[in-house]
Amino acid sequence: MKKIFKRCQSLYAVPTHYCPGCGHGIAHRLVAEVVDELKIREKTIGIAPVGCAVVAYDYWNFDCSEAAHGRALAVATAIKRVHPQNIVFTYQGDGDLAAIGTNETIHAANRGENLSVVFINNAVYGMTGGQLAPTTLLGQKTSTSIEGRERKAHGYPLKISEMLALLPGVCYIERVSLESPGEVLRAKRAIKQAFQNQINNLGFSLVEVLSACPTYWGLSPKESLEWVRDVMRKEFPVGRIK
Amino acid sequence: MLNKKILISGNEAIAQGAIQAGCSFYAGYPITPQNELIAYMAKQMPKQGVFIQAESELAAINMVYGASAAGVRAMTSSSSPGISLKQEGISYIAGARLPAVIVNIMRGGPGLGNIAPAQSDYFQATRGGGHGDYHLIVLAPASVQEAYDLAQVSFDLADKYRIPVMILGDGILGQMMEPVQLSMRKIKASALKNWALTGCKGRKPNIVKSFFLREGALEEANLKLQKNYEIIRKKEERFESLFLSDAKVILVAYGTMARIAKSALSQLRCVRKKVGLIRPISLWPFPQKPFSLKNKKIKYLVLEMSYGQMLEDVRLAVGGRQPVEFLGRSGGGVPNEEQIMNKVNKILQ
């Protein structure tokens, strides 16, 4: 019998701590599949974020570092410069990459650091209990935008991927989502492209992953996937940005 | 270039010392009065490693965190307001047990303060500075030669104890030029950094982290830090002392302040005043040994370019056995020889 699905070597066979319907488990798995398929596990160094995925290294079976909130791309810059032959990537949420770490993000991209970034956009702060994120949609209720995000008080959802696409140091940016098997496969192709670009020394690559947070959206896992498809993707259209 | 004397500023001497100690990663952000250091590194570091002018102090210290996690000797430098920004990263470096060297060429504060030399970051340097129960080893050179020498020592200590080491100078030390005897020092092969991130070929994955969520795990990690600090306290006290055997007044000063104290001391000795000097070189661990004198008639006079920060460590070391007096100025003011001599004469009356 032909084996068509198996565990990844780059992912430990352990249960994750993520909530039902959360996108992190799928995104972790996609990174692991890509690392396996490119046969780079033994030279990969991952940077885990501060946020729900802080213990990503409990799931990934390769070298990893934590970074302070927002600083992952500064840490990754140094590791890649010290070990240019290694494959270095960051895995960051929207608060990490697009609020507290905006400066590090923009400047690492502008330097054209030869890095891969997996950017999880779930439009909310998960680990701290569902506060307003830079990517929270207008009208979306969070624990710090009780009546819903209002442009005068909170500004607009930040489209950091489109902003980064303006920089000449950036080689590749694509936005993907995880609400259906087809989208998951597209997401994997994009993540693989981001890693392949680094192997080919092409510079800064980023994949923005629209990911569900049922717990802090106040929706069921199924409703959350529908919300990504019907609401979130209108504000954050998927596809190649650069 | 080796084994000869060169005329160089304190900032450049620290950079040259670091380069000879095998530092192969430097990230910094411009700030006065340490700009000669970053400029020297921009010129020299690419010959043996990586130089990055970071977008901020936060980025610079986190780059040092990354480079150190990757297993190389790494350094950053700044001055007071910039060092405040680096505190987050320094706490993470301490928590993750990474070696690193951080240079603070102090200027006046608080806030933006001014660019005049000061010693008012002593508390910040010796009490940790960021969040959590941790220490840095803090070394305070008083000459350009010593700045060069201690820069090299710093990297060895950082690797040996897996701890961030701070070189604490001030704007005068950073800017002034003095002759430096370059050493023929060969870079010690760094201890095998089997914890470093290099890719997991042939071994289990390495994780660099300071996050310990499981019940009891953080306490365990903190106790390991404390054990390390206990060893450092026992082994790494550094100080210079002069004329302690017959001194009635002992001046206590570090860095630039100690140089002024020495001039005052030699003038006082010329008129047979029994004055001595203790110059702490390691500010953490603060030297306890020279303060163990039993003679109850001794009086200490602490001199600082601040309003009394090291003063607290001297009082703790003296333990109430003898009186401790203080003379300090800050915000651009520096206690001069005349003020020191007047104060000593008053104490001796």
Interface residues (C-beta under 8 A of the other chain):
Chain A: R41 E42 K43 T44 I45 V54 V55 Y57 W60 N61 F62 D63 C64 S65 E66 A67 A68 R71 A74 V75 A76 T77 A78 I79 R81 V82 H83 N86 N103 E104 I106 H107
Chain B: S24 F25 A27 V50 I52 A54 E55 S56 L58 A59 A60 N62 M63 V64 Y65 G66 A67 A69 A70 G71 V72 A74 E88 G89 Y92 A96 L197 T198 G199 C200 K201 G202 P205 N206 I207 V208 K209 S210 F211 L213
